[in-house]
């Protein structure tokens, strides 16, 4: 389990094998970027404006109910009021009367953890990878702007022979400012897997790196599990891994609708008739 900096350090290790795909120059089109470009994006972020994809985060937040206000009663002291504050009265404070004043405030405080499988079939189109990542990034931004907190992990999972090989890297920590560029790169850019995760394994122990590279970096299922995360993380949401037979990622509108339904199941959006829209 790696922090984001530890993940980047692992990416930068010199490969211990000659046939790894992480830095293979022939694969730039398939990987979505060269190795140097992928490293730069991991540090600086992939700054695809969410609004540039036709998505308005503020509208999503408003319609989802994430920014919905609730009424709370707060005490207000004055020279008149419904009740006496005995302590203030005995202290000679003129404003010793208390009223319960309604105030509109946003709901706060929920932390949601997502684990995104970073491994998928080589036949999955770039567009599907990007649609899934943009949909997740958009709704995570809406959650955070509403005052909630998210933690995002990228996971590696595959079968290698009879063994299950796993690794995780924390992309966004709960409570830290949301680095949208980093989130979009990690969730939506094909080079996150096809350059960086491959590079992590290419620089691992020679025996393991050789076995993975010779086995085309593992076989399905590529499903991550809650137990792949640290034990203190309870009730994470684990995204399904991408398959070439999936239909929910073929179009950005469809991807947003799928994520909206999933967020509704988590209790993060409200209103059965609410529809995600693009401006």
N, C-alpha and C positions, 0 to 999 in steps of 0.2 A: 504494500500500500504506500503510494508515493504522494507527496505534496506536489503542487504544480512545479515548483523550482526543482525538486528532486527528479521529476519526470523530464524536465528540460535538460538537466545534467546527464540523465541516462541516455537521452537522445544524442547528446554530443559526444558520448564515449566513442572511441575508435572501434570500428567493427573488428570482430575476432574471426570472421569468416570472409571468404572472397565472393561467395555467391548470394549474398543478401540483397534484398530488394529495396532497403531503406534509402540507399544512396545510388541506386542503379540509374544511370543517365538515360537509358533507353526507355524508361517507363514514365517520363514526365507527363505525357498526355493522359495516360491511364490513372496516374496518381493524382492529377489535378494541379501539381506544382513540382518544381525541382526541390531537392533537399534543402538548399540554402534558403529558398523562398519560403518553404514550409516552416523552417526554424524562425525566420523573421516574422511570419504571421503569428506563430505561437507566442512570441514575445510582444509584438506590437498590436496584435489583434487583427481580425479580418473585419474591416469596418464597412460592412454592407449595411447601409441605413435601413432600418426596419420600415421606415416610411417609404423608402425607395422601392420596396417590394409591394407598395400599395397598402401598407398596414399602418393604422393609426393606433399607437399604444394607448393614448388617452381614451380613445373611444372604446377600445377593447376593455380597458379597466372599468369605465363607467357602465357599459352595458353588461359586463360580467358580474357587476355587483361587488367587485373587489374594492372599489372606492366608496361603497355605499356607507352613508353615515348612520349612526345610531344615536338615540337620545339618552343622555346620562344626566342624573341629578347631582349637582355639585353645591356645596354649602357656600352661602354668600352672606357676609356680615355687614350690618348697617345699623342706623339708629332706630329703625323700625324693622319688624319682621315677625315671623310666626312663633318663634321660640326664643327663650333666653339662654344665652351662653353664660352659665353661672360663673365660670372662671373669669371671663372677660368682665362681667358685671362687678364681681368682687374686687377686680383689679382696677376698677374705675374707668374702663375703656368705654367711650361713648357708643362705639359701634359694637354693642353687646347682643344685638338681636340677630337671629339667623333665619334665613330662608333657603329652601332647597330650590335652586334655579336650574331649569333644564338647559342643557348645552348639547349641541350637535357635535359629534366627534367620530372619527373613523375607527373601525375595529383594527386591532393591532395584535402582533405577537406570535403568529403561527410560524413554525419552521418546518419546511418540507424538503426532504432529501430525494433527489433523483439520481438513479444510476442508469447511464446510457451505454448500452453495448457499443463498443467501438469496432467490433469485428462483424463482418458481413460477407456475403458471397461476392466474388469478383465480378459477377454478372449484374450486380445492382447498379443502375445508372447513376451518374453524378446528380442528375436533377432530383432524384428521389432522396438522396442523402441530404441535399441542400434544403429541400422542402421540409423534411423532418426537423432539421436543425433550426431553420427560421421559425417554424411554428412553435417549437419549444422555447426559443430565445424570446420571442414576442410575448408569450404568456408569462414567462418568468419575469420579464421586465414589468409586466402589468402587476404581478403579485408583489414585487418589491416596491414599486411605486405606491402601492396601497398600504405599505407598512409591514408586510409580512417578510419572511426571510427564506431564502432557498440555499441549499447546498447541492452542488452538481458534481457528480463523479463520472469519469469515463472508465469503462471497464473492458478488459480483454478476457475473452473466454473461448476456448476451442477444445476439440478432442484431438489428441495426438496418440494414435494407437488406442490403448485402453485407458489412457490417462486423460484427465481434465486439466488443462493448463489455464491459469487465471492470473490476472494482475489488475490493479485499480490505481487511478490517479485522480486526486481531488482538483477539479478545475476551478470551482468557486467555493469558498468557505462561507458558512452561515455567519451573517453579521458584517462581512466585509462589503465595501462598495462594489456594486455590480459592474464588472468589466465586460460590457456587452461584446466588444470586439473579440475578447478571448473566448467568451461563451459561444459566439457564432462560429469561430474557427473550430473549436473543439467538437461542437455538436453538428456542424453543417459542412465542413470542408472535407473532401475525400482524402486530402493529404494527412489529416490527423491519423488515419489508419495506415495509409499506403506509403507514407514517408516516416512519420514519427513513431508510431507503435512498432512498425517493422524495425526501425533503427534501434529502439530499446532492446529488442530481442537480438539483433545483429551484434550488439556490443555486450551481450550477456556472456555467461560461461560458454566456452567453445563447444562443448558437447551438446548443450541445450540449443545453442544457436544453430549448429549444424543440423540437428534433428528437426528443428522447426523449419528452417529454410528448405531442407530436402523434402519435407512434407507439405510444401506450399503453405506454410504458416498455419497448419492445422485444418481440421475438418469440422463441419457442423455436427451437433448444434452449437451455435455461438451464444447461447443464452447465459446472461449473467444472473446471479442469485443474490438475495439479500445477505446471505452469509459471506459473500465476497467482501463486504464492507466491514469496518471495525465493529466490534461487538457492542459498543456503546450507542451505535446508531440503531434506533428502533423504528420499525414500520416505514422503511423507505419505499418509494415507488420505483420499480424496475421496469424500464421500457423493454418491449419485445425487440429482439434483434431483427435487422433488416433482411428480408428475403426477396428474391426476384419475383415471387408470386404475390407480394403485397400489393394492395390497391389503395391503401389510405395515404400513400405518399406520392402518388403519381401527379398530383396537382396541389398547388399551395392552398387553395381554398379547401380542398378535401382534407389536407393535412391539418389545417387550422380547426376544422370541424371535429376531426378525430381527437385532437388535443383538448378541445373545449369539452367534449363529452367525458374524457378522462379526468379533466380538472373538476368537472361537476361531480363525478364519483368521489373525488377527494374532498368535496365540500368547499372548494376554493372559488367556484363560480355559482351563481344562483339564477333561477328563473328558467323554467322549462321552455318558454317561448323565445328566449334570447337567441339571436343568431350572430355569429361572427360575420363581420362585413369588412370589405376593403373599400377604401375611398378612391 
